[in-house]
């Protein structure tokens, strides 16, 4: 066991997943001009996945901080500051869920429009064929 959790791989993964990756994803979303619906859906799911991984890493680092002799990591991962650290995964999860639901709502709205067009076409063709059969 090392003297602090700040030198462990889990801490650096937390930094990468909490700050670097989300900032890169958001920057990419803001700079791109066109995205497919599938790409938007993947981005949303990835953000939710990152948030879940962040939550796991925060829990693991809190447990590891209790076992180290360093007081600095205890001050971060075993105190009220920890609550503030959980805001980032909550924010990522919220944004990811919003993006995912947006992609799904857009898909369902388009599917309803296609259905209404098809049902309208079918109803019109049925009415025309029924009218054609009735007239002698």
N, CA, C and O atoms as a GROMACS GRO file, in nm:
protein
  544
    1UNK      N    1   0.086  -0.118   0.000
    1UNK     CA    2   0.000   0.000   0.000
    1UNK      C    3   0.089   0.122   0.000
    1UNK      O    4   0.188   0.129   0.074
    2UNK      N    5   0.056   0.217  -0.081
    2UNK     CA    6   0.135   0.337  -0.090
    2UNK      C    7   0.089   0.440   0.011
    2UNK      O    8  -0.011   0.420   0.081
    3UNK      N    9   0.161   0.550   0.019
    3UNK     CA   10   0.134   0.650   0.121
    3UNK      C   11   0.012   0.738   0.094
    3UNK      O   12  -0.037   0.803   0.186
    4UNK      N   13  -0.036   0.742  -0.029
    4UNK     CA   14  -0.149   0.828  -0.062
    4UNK      C   15  -0.224   0.773  -0.183
    4UNK      O   16  -0.165   0.706  -0.267
    5UNK      N   17  -0.353   0.801  -0.190
    5UNK     CA   18  -0.430   0.756  -0.306
    5UNK      C   19  -0.404   0.844  -0.428
    5UNK      O   20  -0.443   0.809  -0.539
    6UNK      N   21  -0.340   0.959  -0.408
    6UNK     CA   22  -0.314   1.049  -0.519
    6UNK      C   23  -0.210   0.995  -0.617
    6UNK      O   24  -0.196   1.048  -0.727
    7UNK      N   25  -0.139   0.891  -0.580
    7UNK     CA   26  -0.041   0.831  -0.671
    7UNK      C   27  -0.094   0.703  -0.734
    7UNK      O   28  -0.024   0.641  -0.814
    8UNK      N   29  -0.213   0.663  -0.700
    8UNK     CA   30  -0.270   0.540  -0.754
    8UNK      C   31  -0.333   0.564  -0.891
    8UNK      O   32  -0.373   0.676  -0.925
    9UNK      N   33  -0.342   0.458  -0.969
    9UNK     CA   34  -0.401   0.465  -1.102
    9UNK      C   35  -0.548   0.506  -1.095
    9UNK      O   36  -0.596   0.578  -1.182
   10UNK      N   37  -0.618   0.461  -0.992
   10UNK     CA   38  -0.761   0.494  -0.980
   10UNK      C   39  -0.783   0.645  -0.970
   10UNK      O   40  -0.880   0.697  -1.024
   11UNK      N   41  -0.696   0.713  -0.901
   11UNK     CA   42  -0.710   0.859  -0.890
   11UNK      C   43  -0.694   0.925  -1.026
   11UNK      O   44  -0.771   1.015  -1.060
   12UNK      N   45  -0.595   0.882  -1.102
   12UNK     CA   46  -0.572   0.943  -1.233
   12UNK      C   47  -0.681   0.905  -1.332
   12UNK      O   48  -0.714   0.983  -1.421
   13UNK      N   49  -0.737   0.785  -1.316
   13UNK     CA   50  -0.854   0.749  -1.397
   13UNK      C   51  -0.973   0.838  -1.362
   13UNK      O   52  -1.051   0.876  -1.449
   14UNK      N   53  -0.986   0.870  -1.233
   14UNK     CA   54  -1.093   0.960  -1.190
   14UNK      C   55  -1.077   1.098  -1.254
   14UNK      O   56  -1.174   1.156  -1.302
   15UNK      N   57  -0.957   1.149  -1.254
   15UNK     CA   58  -0.930   1.280  -1.316
   15UNK      C   59  -0.961   1.273  -1.466
   15UNK      O   60  -1.024   1.363  -1.521
   16UNK      N   61  -0.917   1.166  -1.530
   16UNK     CA   62  -0.941   1.150  -1.674
   16UNK      C   63  -1.091   1.141  -1.703
   16UNK      O   64  -1.141   1.208  -1.794
   17UNK      N   65  -1.163   1.060  -1.626
   17UNK     CA   66  -1.305   1.038  -1.654
   17UNK      C   67  -1.394   1.151  -1.603
   17UNK      O   68  -1.504   1.170  -1.656
   18UNK      N   69  -1.350   1.226  -1.506
   18UNK     CA   70  -1.433   1.334  -1.453
   18UNK      C   71  -1.411   1.466  -1.524
   18UNK      O   72  -1.502   1.547  -1.534
   19UNK      N   73  -1.292   1.487  -1.574
   19UNK     CA   74  -1.259   1.617  -1.632
   19UNK      C   75  -1.221   1.610  -1.779
   19UNK      O   76  -1.284   1.674  -1.863
   20UNK      N   77  -1.120   1.533  -1.810
   20UNK     CA   78  -1.063   1.535  -1.945
   20UNK      C   79  -1.162   1.479  -2.048
   20UNK      O   80  -1.190   1.545  -2.148
   21UNK      N   81  -1.213   1.360  -2.025
   21UNK     CA   82  -1.303   1.297  -2.124
   21UNK      C   83  -1.432   1.378  -2.144
   21UNK      O   84  -1.469   1.403  -2.258
   22UNK      N   85  -1.502   1.420  -2.036
   22UNK     CA   86  -1.624   1.498  -2.060
   22UNK      C   87  -1.599   1.631  -2.130
   22UNK      O   88  -1.677   1.671  -2.216
   23UNK      N   89  -1.490   1.699  -2.096
   23UNK     CA   90  -1.458   1.825  -2.163
   23UNK      C   91  -1.430   1.798  -2.311
   23UNK      O   92  -1.473   1.875  -2.397
   24UNK      N   93  -1.359   1.691  -2.340
   24UNK     CA   94  -1.334   1.654  -2.480
   24UNK      C   95  -1.462   1.621  -2.555
   24UNK      O   96  -1.478   1.661  -2.670
   25UNK      N   97  -1.552   1.550  -2.491
   25UNK     CA   98  -1.679   1.514  -2.555
   25UNK      C   99  -1.763   1.639  -2.581
   25UNK      O  100  -1.818   1.656  -2.689
   26UNK      N  101  -1.773   1.726  -2.481
   26UNK     CA  102  -1.851   1.848  -2.497
   26UNK      C  103  -1.788   1.938  -2.604
   26UNK      O  104  -1.860   1.995  -2.686
   27UNK      N  105  -1.657   1.952  -2.604
   27UNK     CA  106  -1.589   2.032  -2.706
   27UNK      C  107  -1.617   1.975  -2.845
   27UNK      O  108  -1.644   2.050  -2.939
   28UNK      N  109  -1.610   1.843  -2.856
   28UNK     CA  110  -1.641   1.780  -2.985
   28UNK      C  111  -1.784   1.805  -3.029
   28UNK      O  112  -1.809   1.832  -3.147
   29UNK      N  113  -1.876   1.798  -2.936
   29UNK     CA  114  -2.017   1.824  -2.969
   29UNK      C  115  -2.041   1.968  -3.011
   29UNK      O  116  -2.124   1.995  -3.098
   30UNK      N  117  -1.968   2.060  -2.951
   30UNK     CA  118  -1.987   2.201  -2.984
   30UNK      C  119  -1.919   2.241  -3.115
   30UNK      O  120  -1.959   2.340  -3.176
   31UNK      N  121  -1.820   2.167  -3.158
   31UNK     CA  122  -1.747   2.206  -3.279
   31UNK      C  123  -1.795   2.133  -3.404
   31UNK      O  124  -1.769   2.180  -3.515
   32UNK      N  125  -1.863   2.022  -3.389
   32UNK     CA  126  -1.908   1.947  -3.506
   32UNK      C  127  -2.036   2.011  -3.562
   32UNK      O  128  -2.118   2.063  -3.487
   33UNK      N  129  -2.050   2.006  -3.693
   33UNK     CA  130  -2.165   2.070  -3.758
   33UNK      C  131  -2.283   1.975  -3.776
   33UNK      O  132  -2.398   2.020  -3.776
   34UNK      N  133  -2.259   1.847  -3.791
   34UNK     CA  134  -2.367   1.752  -3.816
   34UNK      C  135  -2.336   1.622  -3.743
   34UNK      O  136  -2.223   1.574  -3.743
   35UNK      N  137  -2.439   1.566  -3.681
   35UNK     CA  138  -2.426   1.438  -3.611
   35UNK      C  139  -2.545   1.350  -3.646
   35UNK      O  140  -2.657   1.398  -3.660
   36UNK      N  141  -2.520   1.223  -3.660
   36UNK     CA  142  -2.632   1.132  -3.681
   36UNK      C  143  -2.700   1.105  -3.547
   36UNK      O  144  -2.643   1.127  -3.440
   37UNK      N  145  -2.822   1.057  -3.556
   37UNK     CA  146  -2.898   1.026  -3.435
   37UNK      C  147  -2.828   0.916  -3.354
   37UNK      O  148  -2.828   0.919  -3.231
   38UNK      N  149  -2.770   0.819  -3.423
   38UNK     CA  150  -2.699   0.711  -3.354
   38UNK      C  151  -2.578   0.764  -3.278
   38UNK      O  152  -2.549   0.718  -3.167
   39UNK      N  153  -2.508   0.860  -3.337
   39UNK     CA  154  -2.392   0.919  -3.269
   39UNK      C  155  -2.436   0.994  -3.144
   39UNK      O  156  -2.371   0.984  -3.040
   40UNK      N  157  -2.545   1.067  -3.154
   40UNK     CA  158  -2.598   1.139  -3.037
   40UNK      C  159  -2.635   1.040  -2.927
   40UNK      O  160  -2.607   1.063  -2.810
   41UNK      N  161  -2.698   0.931  -2.966
   41UNK     CA  162  -2.734   0.828  -2.868
   41UNK      C  163  -2.611   0.768  -2.801
   41UNK      O  164  -2.610   0.747  -2.680
   42UNK      N  165  -2.509   0.740  -2.879
   42UNK     CA  166  -2.385   0.685  -2.823
   42UNK      C  167  -2.319   0.784  -2.728
   42UNK      O  168  -2.269   0.744  -2.622
   43UNK      N  169  -2.319   0.911  -2.763
   43UNK     CA  170  -2.260   1.013  -2.675
   43UNK      C  171  -2.333   1.016  -2.542
   43UNK      O  172  -2.269   1.022  -2.437
   44UNK      N  173  -2.465   1.012  -2.545
   44UNK     CA  174  -2.542   1.011  -2.421
   44UNK      C  175  -2.514   0.890  -2.335
   44UNK      O  176  -2.496   0.902  -2.214
   45UNK      N  177  -2.508   0.773  -2.397
   45UNK     CA  178  -2.481   0.650  -2.322
   45UNK      C  179  -2.339   0.650  -2.266
   45UNK      O  180  -2.316   0.604  -2.154
   46UNK      N  181  -2.244   0.702  -2.343
   46UNK     CA  182  -2.105   0.711  -2.296
   46UNK      C  183  -2.096   0.802  -2.175
   46UNK      O  184  -2.025   0.770  -2.079
   47UNK      N  185  -2.165   0.915  -2.177
   47UNK     CA  186  -2.162   1.006  -2.061
   47UNK      C  187  -2.223   0.940  -1.938
   47UNK      O  188  -2.171   0.958  -1.828
   48UNK      N  189  -2.330   0.866  -1.954
   48UNK     CA  190  -2.388   0.795  -1.840
   48UNK      C  191  -2.291   0.688  -1.790
   48UNK      O  192  -2.276   0.669  -1.669
   49UNK      N  193  -2.226   0.618  -1.882
   49UNK     CA  194  -2.127   0.517  -1.843
   49UNK      C  195  -2.009   0.577  -1.769
   49UNK      O  196  -1.961   0.521  -1.670
   50UNK      N  197  -1.961   0.690  -1.817
   50UNK     CA  198  -1.851   0.760  -1.749
   50UNK      C  199  -1.893   0.800  -1.608
   50UNK      O  200  -1.815   0.789  -1.514
   51UNK      N  201  -2.016   0.847  -1.594
   51UNK     CA  202  -2.065   0.888  -1.462
   51UNK      C  203  -2.069   0.768  -1.367
   51UNK      O  204  -2.031   0.780  -1.251
   52UNK      N  205  -2.114   0.654  -1.416
   52UNK     CA  206  -2.114   0.534  -1.333
   52UNK      C  207  -1.974   0.492  -1.293
   52UNK      O  208  -1.952   0.452  -1.178
   53UNK      N  209  -1.880   0.499  -1.386
   53UNK     CA  210  -1.742   0.464  -1.356
   53UNK      C  211  -1.682   0.562  -1.256
   53UNK      O  212  -1.606   0.522  -1.167
   54UNK      N  213  -1.714   0.691  -1.270
   54UNK     CA  214  -1.669   0.792  -1.173
   54UNK      C  215  -1.720   0.760  -1.033
   54UNK      O  216  -1.646   0.769  -0.935
   55UNK      N  217  -1.845   0.722  -1.025
   55UNK     CA  218  -1.904   0.687  -0.896
   55UNK      C  219  -1.828   0.569  -0.833
   55UNK      O  220  -1.796   0.572  -0.714
   56UNK      N  221  -1.801   0.467  -0.914
   56UNK     CA  222  -1.724   0.352  -0.865
   56UNK      C  223  -1.586   0.396  -0.816
   56UNK      O  224  -1.542   0.356  -0.709
   57UNK      N  225  -1.517   0.479  -0.896
   57UNK     CA  226  -1.383   0.523  -0.857
   57UNK      C  227  -1.385   0.605  -0.729
   57UNK      O  228  -1.296   0.590  -0.645
   58UNK      N  229  -1.484   0.691  -0.712
   58UNK     CA  230  -1.494   0.770  -0.588
   58UNK      C  231  -1.514   0.678  -0.467
   58UNK      O  232  -1.455   0.702  -0.362
   59UNK      N  233  -1.596   0.576  -0.482
   59UNK     CA  234  -1.616   0.482  -0.372
   59UNK      C  235  -1.487   0.406  -0.340
   59UNK      O  236  -1.450   0.391  -0.224
   60UNK      N  237  -1.418   0.360  -0.443
   60UNK     CA  238  -1.294   0.286  -0.423
   60UNK      C  239  -1.186   0.374  -0.361
   60UNK      O  240  -1.112   0.328  -0.274
   61UNK      N  241  -1.176   0.498  -0.404
   61UNK     CA  242  -1.077   0.588  -0.348
   61UNK      C  243  -1.110   0.626  -0.204
   61UNK      O  244  -1.019   0.645  -0.123
   62UNK      N  245  -1.236   0.637  -0.172
   62UNK     CA  246  -1.274   0.666  -0.032
   62UNK      C  247  -1.234   0.551   0.059
   62UNK      O  248  -1.185   0.573   0.169
   63UNK      N  249  -1.255   0.428   0.012
   63UNK     CA  250  -1.213   0.312   0.093
   63UNK      C  251  -1.062   0.306   0.105
   63UNK      O  252  -1.009   0.276   0.212
   64UNK      N  253  -0.992   0.333  -0.006
   64UNK     CA  254  -0.845   0.328  -0.004
   64UNK      C  255  -0.786   0.440   0.081
   64UNK      O  256  -0.682   0.421   0.145
   65UNK      N  257  -0.851   0.555   0.083
   65UNK     CA  258  -0.799   0.669   0.161
   65UNK      C  259  -0.799   0.638   0.310
   65UNK      O  260  -0.714   0.688   0.384
   66UNK      N  261  -0.893   0.557   0.354
   66UNK     CA  262  -0.897   0.521   0.497
   66UNK      C  263  -0.780   0.434   0.538
   66UNK      O  264  -0.743   0.431   0.655
   67UNK      N  265  -0.722   0.362   0.442
   67UNK     CA  266  -0.613   0.268   0.473
   67UNK      C  267  -0.475   0.330   0.459
   67UNK      O  268  -0.376   0.268   0.497
   68UNK      N  269  -0.467   0.452   0.406
   68UNK     CA  270  -0.335   0.514   0.387
   68UNK      C  271  -0.299   0.602   0.507
   68UNK      O  272  -0.388   0.652   0.575
   69UNK      N  273  -0.171   0.620   0.532
   69UNK     CA  274  -0.131   0.706   0.644
   69UNK      C  275  -0.145   0.855   0.614
   69UNK      O  276  -0.142   0.937   0.706
   70UNK      N  277  -0.160   0.892   0.489
   70UNK     CA  278  -0.170   1.033   0.451
   70UNK      C  279  -0.301   1.094   0.498
   70UNK      O  280  -0.407   1.033   0.487
   71UNK      N  281  -0.292   1.215   0.552
   71UNK     CA  282  -0.412   1.286   0.595
   71UNK      C  283  -0.472   1.370   0.483
   71UNK      O  284  -0.589   1.408   0.490
   72UNK      N  285  -0.393   1.399   0.379
   72UNK     CA  286  -0.442   1.480   0.268
   72UNK      C  287  -0.552   1.409   0.192
   72UNK      O  288  -0.654   1.470   0.157
   73UNK      N  289  -0.534   1.279   0.165
   73UNK     CA  290  -0.638   1.207   0.093
   73UNK      C  291  -0.761   1.184   0.180
   73UNK      O  292  -0.873   1.178   0.129
   74UNK      N  293  -0.741   1.172   0.313
   74UNK     CA  294  -0.857   1.163   0.402
   74UNK      C  295  -0.939   1.293   0.398
   74UNK      O  296  -1.062   1.290   0.404
   75UNK      N  297  -0.869   1.405   0.388
   75UNK     CA  298  -0.938   1.534   0.385
   75UNK      C  299  -1.022   1.549   0.259
   75UNK      O  300  -1.124   1.620   0.260
   76UNK      N  301  -0.982   1.484   0.152
   76UNK     CA  302  -1.057   1.494   0.026
   76UNK      C  303  -1.164   1.387   0.016
   76UNK      O  304  -1.280   1.417  -0.011
   77UNK      N  305  -1.127   1.261   0.038
   77UNK     CA  306  -1.216   1.149   0.010
   77UNK      C  307  -1.294   1.098   0.130
   77UNK      O  308  -1.380   1.011   0.115
   78UNK      N  309  -1.268   1.150   0.249
   78UNK     CA  310  -1.340   1.106   0.368
   78UNK      C  311  -1.389   1.228   0.447
   78UNK      O  312  -1.372   1.234   0.569
   79UNK      N  313  -1.449   1.323   0.377
   79UNK     CA  314  -1.497   1.444   0.443
   79UNK      C  315  -1.616   1.500   0.365
   79UNK      O  316  -1.670   1.435   0.276
   80UNK      N  317  -1.654   1.620   0.400
   80UNK     CA  318  -1.766   1.684   0.332
   80UNK      C  319  -1.733   1.721   0.188
   80UNK      O  320  -1.823   1.738   0.106
   81UNK      N  321  -1.606   1.732   0.157
   81UNK     CA  322  -1.563   1.763   0.021
   81UNK      C  323  -1.606   1.652  -0.075
   81UNK      O  324  -1.631   1.677  -0.193
   82UNK      N  325  -1.615   1.531  -0.024
   82UNK     CA  326  -1.654   1.417  -0.106
   82UNK      C  327  -1.791   1.441  -0.170
   82UNK      O  328  -1.814   1.402  -0.285
   83UNK      N  329  -1.881   1.504  -0.097
   83UNK     CA  330  -2.014   1.533  -0.152
   83UNK      C  331  -2.000   1.620  -0.276
   83UNK      O  332  -2.071   1.598  -0.375
   84UNK      N  333  -1.912   1.716  -0.273
   84UNK     CA  334  -1.887   1.800  -0.389
   84UNK      C  335  -1.830   1.723  -0.507
   84UNK      O  336  -1.858   1.755  -0.622
   85UNK      N  337  -1.750   1.620  -0.478
   85UNK     CA  338  -1.693   1.539  -0.585
   85UNK      C  339  -1.800   1.456  -0.657
   85UNK      O  340  -1.784   1.422  -0.774
   86UNK      N  341  -1.907   1.423  -0.587
   86UNK     CA  342  -2.014   1.345  -0.648
   86UNK      C  343  -2.103   1.430  -0.738
   86UNK      O  344  -2.188   1.376  -0.809
   87UNK      N  345  -2.084   1.562  -0.736
   87UNK     CA  346  -2.163   1.649  -0.824
   87UNK      C  347  -2.124   1.627  -0.970
   87UNK      O  348  -2.210   1.629  -1.058
   88UNK      N  349  -1.996   1.606  -0.997
   88UNK     CA  350  -1.952   1.585  -1.135
   88UNK      C  351  -2.016   1.461  -1.198
   88UNK      O  352  -2.069   1.472  -1.309
   89UNK      N  353  -2.012   1.344  -1.134
   89UNK     CA  354  -2.081   1.230  -1.196
   89UNK      C  355  -2.231   1.251  -1.209
   89UNK      O  356  -2.292   1.206  -1.305
   90UNK      N  357  -2.291   1.320  -1.112
   90UNK     CA  358  -2.435   1.347  -1.121
   90UNK      C  359  -2.464   1.438  -1.241
   90UNK      O  360  -2.562   1.418  -1.312
   91UNK      N  361  -2.379   1.538  -1.262
   91UNK     CA  362  -2.396   1.628  -1.376
   91UNK      C  363  -2.379   1.552  -1.507
   91UNK      O  364  -2.459   1.568  -1.599
   92UNK      N  365  -2.275   1.469  -1.515
   92UNK     CA  366  -2.252   1.390  -1.637
   92UNK      C  367  -2.368   1.297  -1.664
   92UNK      O  368  -2.413   1.285  -1.778
   93UNK      N  369  -2.418   1.230  -1.560
   93UNK     CA  370  -2.530   1.138  -1.578
   93UNK      C  371  -2.654   1.214  -1.624
   93UNK      O  372  -2.727   1.167  -1.711
   94UNK      N  373  -2.678   1.330  -1.565
   94UNK     CA  374  -2.794   1.410  -1.606
   94UNK      C  375  -2.786   1.454  -1.751
   94UNK      O  376  -2.884   1.445  -1.824
   95UNK      N  377  -2.670   1.501  -1.793
   95UNK     CA  378  -2.652   1.543  -1.932
   95UNK      C  379  -2.663   1.423  -2.025
   95UNK      O  380  -2.726   1.431  -2.130
   96UNK      N  381  -2.603   1.311  -1.986
   96UNK     CA  382  -2.610   1.191  -2.068
   96UNK      C  383  -2.752   1.138  -2.083
   96UNK      O  384  -2.792   1.097  -2.192
   97UNK      N  385  -2.827   1.140  -1.974
   97UNK     CA  386  -2.967   1.096  -1.980
   97UNK      C  387  -3.048   1.191  -2.068
   97UNK      O  388  -3.133   1.146  -2.145
   98UNK      N  389  -3.022   1.320  -2.056
   98UNK     CA  390  -3.094   1.418  -2.138
   98UNK      C  391  -3.063   1.398  -2.286
   98UNK      O  392  -3.154   1.403  -2.369
   99UNK      N  393  -2.938   1.376  -2.319
   99UNK     CA  394  -2.900   1.354  -2.459
   99UNK      C  395  -2.962   1.225  -2.512
   99UNK      O  396  -3.014   1.222  -2.623
  100UNK      N  397  -2.956   1.119  -2.431
  100UNK     CA  398  -3.015   0.992  -2.472
  100UNK      C  399  -3.164   1.004  -2.493
  100UNK      O  400  -3.218   0.954  -2.592
  101UNK      N  401  -3.233   1.069  -2.400
  101UNK     CA  402  -3.377   1.083  -2.415
  101UNK      C  403  -3.411   1.172  -2.535
  101UNK      O  404  -3.512   1.148  -2.602
  102UNK      N  405  -3.330   1.272  -2.564
  102UNK     CA  406  -3.352   1.356  -2.681
  102UNK      C  407  -3.345   1.272  -2.809
  102UNK      O  408  -3.430   1.284  -2.896
  103UNK      N  409  -3.243   1.187  -2.819
  103UNK     CA  410  -3.229   1.102  -2.938
  103UNK      C  411  -3.347   1.006  -2.950
  103UNK      O  412  -3.399   0.986  -3.060
  104UNK      N  413  -3.390   0.949  -2.840
  104UNK     CA  414  -3.502   0.856  -2.844
  104UNK      C  415  -3.633   0.928  -2.878
  104UNK      O  416  -3.714   0.876  -2.956
  105UNK      N  417  -3.654   1.045  -2.821
  105UNK     CA  418  -3.777   1.121  -2.850
  105UNK      C  419  -3.780   1.161  -2.997
  105UNK      O  420  -3.884   1.152  -3.062
  106UNK      N  421  -3.666   1.206  -3.051
  106UNK     CA  422  -3.661   1.241  -3.192
  106UNK      C  423  -3.694   1.120  -3.280
  106UNK      O  424  -3.768   1.132  -3.377
  107UNK      N  425  -3.638   1.004  -3.245
  107UNK     CA  426  -3.664   0.884  -3.323
  107UNK      C  427  -3.812   0.846  -3.316
  107UNK      O  428  -3.873   0.814  -3.418
  108UNK      N  429  -3.869   0.850  -3.197
  108UNK     CA  430  -4.010   0.814  -3.182
  108UNK      C  431  -4.102   0.914  -3.251
  108UNK      O  432  -4.204   0.875  -3.307
  109UNK      N  433  -4.067   1.041  -3.248
  109UNK     CA  434  -4.146   1.143  -3.318
  109UNK      C  435  -4.143   1.118  -3.469
  109UNK      O  436  -4.246   1.126  -3.535
  110UNK      N  437  -4.026   1.089  -3.521
  110UNK     CA  438  -4.015   1.059  -3.665
  110UNK      C  439  -4.092   0.932  -3.700
  110UNK      O  440  -4.156   0.925  -3.804
  111UNK      N  441  -4.085   0.831  -3.612
  111UNK     CA  442  -4.159   0.706  -3.635
  111UNK      C  443  -4.310   0.731  -3.635
  111UNK      O  444  -4.383   0.671  -3.714
  112UNK      N  445  -4.356   0.818  -3.547
  112UNK     CA  446  -4.499   0.852  -3.544
  112UNK      C  447  -4.540   0.924  -3.672
  112UNK      O  448  -4.647   0.897  -3.727
  113UNK      N  449  -4.457   1.013  -3.720
  113UNK     CA  450  -4.486   1.084  -3.846
  113UNK      C  451  -4.492   0.986  -3.962
  113UNK      O  452  -4.582   0.993  -4.046
  114UNK      N  453  -4.396   0.893  -3.967
  114UNK     CA  454  -4.398   0.793  -4.074
  114UNK      C  455  -4.522   0.707  -4.065
  114UNK      O  456  -4.584   0.675  -4.166
  115UNK      N  457  -4.560   0.669  -3.944
  115UNK     CA  458  -4.680   0.588  -3.925
  115UNK      C  459  -4.805   0.665  -3.968
  115UNK      O  460  -4.892   0.609  -4.034
  116UNK      N  461  -4.813   0.792  -3.929
  116UNK     CA  462  -4.929   0.873  -3.966
  116UNK      C  463  -4.937   0.889  -4.117
  116UNK      O  464  -5.046   0.884  -4.174
  117UNK      N  465  -4.823   0.909  -4.183
  117UNK     CA  466  -4.822   0.919  -4.328
  117UNK      C  467  -4.865   0.789  -4.393
  117UNK      O  468  -4.945   0.788  -4.487
  118UNK      N  469  -4.813   0.678  -4.341
  118UNK     CA  470  -4.849   0.547  -4.395
  118UNK      C  471  -4.995   0.516  -4.366
  118UNK      O  472  -5.066   0.468  -4.454
  119UNK      N  473  -5.040   0.542  -4.245
  119UNK     CA  474  -5.179   0.516  -4.209
  119UNK      C  475  -5.271   0.607  -4.290
  119UNK      O  476  -5.377   0.563  -4.333
  120UNK      N  477  -5.233   0.732  -4.311
  120UNK     CA  478  -5.312   0.823  -4.392
  120UNK      C  479  -5.318   0.777  -4.536
  120UNK      O  480  -5.423   0.786  -4.599
  121UNK      N  481  -5.208   0.729  -4.588
  121UNK     CA  482  -5.204   0.678  -4.724
  121UNK      C  483  -5.289   0.553  -4.736
  121UNK      O  484  -5.364   0.536  -4.831
  122UNK      N  485  -5.276   0.465  -4.637
  122UNK     CA  486  -5.355   0.342  -4.637
  122UNK      C  487  -5.503   0.373  -4.625
  122UNK      O  488  -5.585   0.312  -4.694
  123UNK      N  489  -5.538   0.469  -4.538
  123UNK     CA  490  -5.679   0.506  -4.521
  123UNK      C  491  -5.733   0.570  -4.648
  123UNK      O  492  -5.846   0.542  -4.688
  124UNK      N  493  -5.653   0.654  -4.712
  124UNK     CA  494  -5.697   0.718  -4.836
  124UNK      C  495  -5.713   0.615  -4.947
  124UNK      O  496  -5.809   0.621  -5.024
  125UNK      N  497  -5.619   0.522  -4.957
  125UNK     CA  498  -5.630   0.420  -5.061
  125UNK      C  499  -5.746   0.326  -5.034
  125UNK      O  500  -5.811   0.281  -5.128
  126UNK      N  501  -5.773   0.296  -4.908
  126UNK     CA  502  -5.888   0.213  -4.874
  126UNK      C  503  -6.018   0.285  -4.908
  126UNK      O  504  -6.112   0.225  -4.960
  127UNK      N  505  -6.024   0.414  -4.876
  127UNK     CA  506  -6.144   0.491  -4.906
  127UNK      C  507  -6.164   0.501  -5.058
  127UNK      O  508  -6.276   0.489  -5.106
  128UNK      N  509  -6.056   0.521  -5.131
  128UNK     CA  510  -6.067   0.530  -5.277
  128UNK      C  511  -6.110   0.397  -5.336
  128UNK      O  512  -6.193   0.393  -5.427
  129UNK      N  513  -6.054   0.289  -5.287
  129UNK     CA  514  -6.092   0.157  -5.340
  129UNK      C  515  -6.235   0.122  -5.301
  129UNK      O  516  -6.307   0.059  -5.379
  130UNK      N  517  -6.276   0.160  -5.182
  130UNK     CA  518  -6.414   0.134  -5.140
  130UNK      C  519  -6.509   0.218  -5.224
  130UNK      O  520  -6.616   0.170  -5.262
  131UNK      N  521  -6.472   0.341  -5.253
  131UNK     CA  522  -6.557   0.427  -5.336
  131UNK      C  523  -6.564   0.374  -5.477
  131UNK      O  524  -6.668   0.380  -5.541
  132UNK      N  525  -6.453   0.321  -5.526
  132UNK     CA  526  -6.448   0.267  -5.661
  132UNK      C  527  -6.534   0.141  -5.671
  132UNK      O  528  -6.599   0.119  -5.773
  133UNK      N  529  -6.535   0.058  -5.568
  133UNK     CA  530  -6.614  -0.065  -5.570
  133UNK      C  531  -6.763  -0.036  -5.556
  133UNK      O  532  -6.844  -0.110  -5.612
  134UNK      N  533  -6.801   0.069  -5.485
  134UNK     CA  534  -6.941   0.099  -5.462
  134UNK      C  535  -7.008   0.154  -5.586
  134UNK      O  536  -7.123   0.121  -5.614
  135UNK      N  537  -6.938   0.238  -5.661
  135UNK     CA  538  -6.998   0.299  -5.779
  135UNK      C  539  -7.006   0.198  -5.892
  135UNK      O  540  -6.906   0.134  -5.924
  136UNK      N  541  -7.123   0.184  -5.953
  136UNK     CA  542  -7.139   0.088  -6.063
  136UNK      C  543  -7.086   0.136  -6.195
  136UNK      O  544  -7.094   0.065  -6.295
   0.00000   0.00000   0.00000
